[in-house]
């Protein structure tokens, strides 16, 4: 029994206990024999339920589930706070207290108390209620954890602290009033480099705001659900920086934020560049906006003065003339910066270097006056003064950083330099574990070189290299700057290929084994995990991008194919030499090439795989299970969600004759799961609160719909009625997929793909009846959690109709969703193929769950289907016609037109 199931049992006991309390009170007034007998029956029921729970506790399985829940919070480098551990401890203690207080010997099946006192019942109620509350807290922690991402601390840490005294005037402004008593949205606008992120970090962490900063991902459905909640016992203030960095629809983003801010429980302080889309959405109310570059002129003057005062040569000349010159220089910098802190930062840094080189104040004043005021022109000026011999490396370092999806580890940059010094260095470097002293020296040298060659445009944060500011990245990605950097690089240079290549050297020299965990952990065919596998998958993702961006006409992927060949050789040698150990869940011989080939199948590298199969027909012969396991199992990757399987790779494998329903050979056959079930469990877990590796793997679900993966597998024989668990009452693949059609978490971007996939399920023979359980082991027990159907004996259609009948208010408020659910229901009507019982269920559900404008057309379709079915009988007034007509009449009102 899992945590949720156990707590469900506990809730049932609590409900009975509440009835027991009332029963005791009533029995004091009436001692009738019938009532006493009824009371004794309920006491017996309560005892049996409690006994069942305690037996479950005594096996330790529930406590084990609690431990797994806690581990899942920590998994994937997610943060785990002390209060989370405290909640787990509290739940464990409550369960132990229940076991101790009731004191039932699990081996004594005849032990039974004659009565529970009211005090005992109240104690059980209190403890079970505490367990329910603890469960809710764990789910809340999972939701918060899903909003986090690995680079969040890096991003927050990379924003510099405000210079002393800077931004203090903000608390004497209209912002201060809004923070204390305002509502809705307050907009911080500012030019690139003017200090918006620093300002947001300052106000969000300042004691005067009493707020705590955190990052929120774009879970639009969840956020809107939060807004629509009626009874929220708290007020929330969100601080959201860098709206312009959102890489999708800015208009939709603004709409979501405005919708959230309409809640009386929510207000938000936003920052962005002064783009028209943000001006239109947030800029109308001047009392709720602040242009940061207008606030910072005096702050820039103070920053420049303080930075230069700390240089010994700045204070060498104390004459009045020198003091006046220095004051003029500071004023010149502040004026030329025009509110852009970043411009002032770079110029001040340059002036300090010039002071060290012996420049006079007069020289510095002229130099500043000649500098371009435009930030991008200043960046280009800085790069042009880099030593000519370092231009190749300078361009490569900036290109690698620009192509990286997340900041790369500093050790990778050492290999970037080595690749420019020696072609294919990563191919030839030995497999070895570098001494800590050597690694430390390499890092120091790499940091020094990067600072010299990029003039401070890159910075090190938590051992990872990134651009000093988003504005720098935008500058490097401009067309003109891209052409400028490419002109200094070898012909055909590819930033993605460069990153994939340096990962090869990094993996060769890094030890990935741990005293307790092997370098590669194999849980079964195609199921590999470990930090080594995560790094390998990142490298293959960059290789895939390189393959897509290569010009196959001028170069038939020779460079990328050669790199992939080298990766297989390297991984094979790492395994053979023990540099990377393989830990098998089911110990058996494993070909050292297998882990690489399995991971290869998860990436968009189909052309390479096809080429290997053509040149080596036995390419798949080393696999210890069907290759579909590897292609359909989510990849192990630490910093993001696993992408969906690659349709072209799946088609290549399926054309070999592999069956999606085939199960692997395992010591325990009941544990064997087909590739089809592995795929659907992982993809559909987007709608399971606690049943998947990540909370909302929405991208994998959406991509699977849009890329036709369900359609492809069903067309090759995947069983739509396969159970997701080998237990009684478990969902089938189709019943779980069908339930999702009515989920509020199904976004509108999925509607078209869902309908196409539903058609594929129905074509493949998806059943609307009660799932057939004849192939399930009778000893396997009941299904649990989100993979269990609500009522085991209910048909798939019946469950759909029960839920549909409750949706009137939601569908009336959301016409787009109502249109989608109507389309789903229309398909089901035709799939019923004139079955009167099924159509009657649908007719009732439609009449109760749909607004009139959507329900009436569906009911008319049902009428036509029934007429077709009854055309041979030609008897009017049958129940089917009556039901459908009365349902239509229900929409029109009792006194509507007949």
ABEGO torsion letter per residue (X at the ends): XBAAAAAAAAAAAAAAAAAAAAAAAAAAABABAAAAAAAAAAAAAAAAAAAAAAAAAAAGAAAAAAAAAAAAAABGGBBBBAAAAAAAAAAAAAAAAAAAAAGBBAABAABBBABBBAAAAAAAAAAAAAAAAAAAAAAAAAAAAAABBAAAAAAAAABBBBBBGBGAAAAABAAAAAAAABBEBBBBBBBBGAGAAAAAAAAAABAAAGBBBBBBBBBAAAAAAAAABABBABBBBBBBBGAAABABBAAAAAAAAAAAAABAABBBBBBBBBBAAAAAAAAABAAABBBAAAAAAAAAAAAAAAAAAABAAAAABABAAAAAAAAAAAAAAAAAAGGBAAAAAAAAAAAAAAAAAGBBAAAAAAAAAABBABAAAAAAAAAAABBAAAAAAAAAAAAAAAABABBBBAAAAAAAAAAAABBGAAAABBBBBBBAAAAAAAAAAAAAAAAAAAGGABBBBGGBBBBABAAAAAAAABAAAAAAAAAABBBGBBAAAAAAAAAAAAAAABBABBAABBABBBAEBGBBBEAAAAAAAAAAAAAAAAAAABBAAABBGAAAAAAAAAAAAAAAAAAAAGABBBBBABBBBBBAAAAAAAAAAABBAAAAAAAAAAABAAAAAABABBAAAAAABBBBBAABBBBBBBAAAAAAAAAAGBBAABBBBBABAAABBBAAAAAAAAAAAAABAAABABABBAAAAAAAAAAGAAAAAAAAGBBAABBABBBBGBBBAAAAAAAAAABAABBAAAAAAAAAAAAAAAAAGBBABBBBAAABBAAAEBBBEAABBABAABBAAAAAAAAAAAAAAAAAABAAAAAAAAAAAAAAAAAAGGBAAAAAAAAAAAAAABBAAAAAAAAAAAAAAAAAAAAAAGBBGBAAAAAAAAAAAAAAEAABBX
